[in-house]
């Protein structure tokens, strides 16, 4: 076990780096004071923050390139039980996060029970669960080469569906896209996210289809690294592949825009391109040049990734209902501990960094006690 963790430290660091960024960008001091790189693109476009979620799916694929091997010589029943149980559990945790903390406060601070019939059904963990399930079934039962061909066809099919059933003249707009129309066939508007100012879920059902390809790409990259080793030729092949995929994605962007909100096929490729370049760079720094002293910070996040992500969400939501001096505790902490001596953008970022460090400390304690909470 020690040998393997040393050999693939770059993959562990990428997983931890992704979790750290997820916690950071999800917890600013103020949502109205965020530096541009830590915000999602308004619609069409791409920021560093738009890379975080697809990279997490890519990392899940990386992990599957190891975990699926142990089921090759075991019964199909055992494999199916494991993958369906894990997927259902992750999906259920996502629903729990949607419902938590089961109460809300009105403008004067009175507590009321949430109406769970209007709870958001889809979400980040729900998408992860579905992508893990479908990608896992494909990769276990179908050869890798065939899975890659299927993945390419998924991206092309999704492009056709989005164009064919989207509302002209802009079939990829917020109000006229096919993903929204499909979700409204399945869910009530009340069960969709409202973050865009209307009922629309960026983690909806139809747009989960192309996200499966991010997992497959992570698996293929993980298998390639295992077979080729942490060598300079491996780095060049990963980086060159990433660069070529970025070019394809930018060309596709002219016809099928890079939009995270509907997880367009060009967005999938653009994220995969950057992920391949990132992992190549990490292998270069960590495995070839042996710069390893800085890695433990991110490894801590990567050893309890799902637990830290869920815990960060629970704490953030609890801060919304715990009141101090007539308001929730989060703005009270933000105003008194950060905004009182920093500019609003720096204060908001400092709050997010401190929140991330708090999560790291919890992860550090768990790691020192060798407690690893897995689903």
Secondary structure as GFF3:
##gff-version 3
##sequence-region A 1 375
A	DSSP	alpha_helix	2	7	.	.	.	ID=ss1
A	DSSP	alpha_helix	9	26	.	.	.	ID=ss2
A	DSSP	three_ten_helix	36	38	.	.	.	ID=ss3
A	DSSP	alpha_helix	50	67	.	.	.	ID=ss4
A	DSSP	three_ten_helix	68	71	.	.	.	ID=ss5
A	DSSP	alpha_helix	76	99	.	.	.	ID=ss6
A	DSSP	beta_strand	103	105	.	.	.	ID=ss7
A	DSSP	beta_strand	111	113	.	.	.	ID=ss8
A	DSSP	three_ten_helix	116	118	.	.	.	ID=ss9
A	DSSP	alpha_helix	124	141	.	.	.	ID=ss10
A	DSSP	alpha_helix	144	165	.	.	.	ID=ss11
A	DSSP	alpha_helix	178	186	.	.	.	ID=ss12
A	DSSP	three_ten_helix	189	191	.	.	.	ID=ss13
A	DSSP	alpha_helix	208	228	.	.	.	ID=ss14
A	DSSP	alpha_helix	232	253	.	.	.	ID=ss15
A	DSSP	three_ten_helix	260	262	.	.	.	ID=ss16
A	DSSP	alpha_helix	265	282	.	.	.	ID=ss17
A	DSSP	pi_helix	283	288	.	.	.	ID=ss18
A	DSSP	alpha_helix	296	303	.	.	.	ID=ss19
A	DSSP	alpha_helix	305	321	.	.	.	ID=ss20
A	DSSP	beta_strand	323	324	.	.	.	ID=ss21
A	DSSP	beta_strand	327	328	.	.	.	ID=ss22
A	DSSP	alpha_helix	329	333	.	.	.	ID=ss23
A	DSSP	pi_helix	334	339	.	.	.	ID=ss24
A	DSSP	alpha_helix	344	368	.	.	.	ID=ss25
###
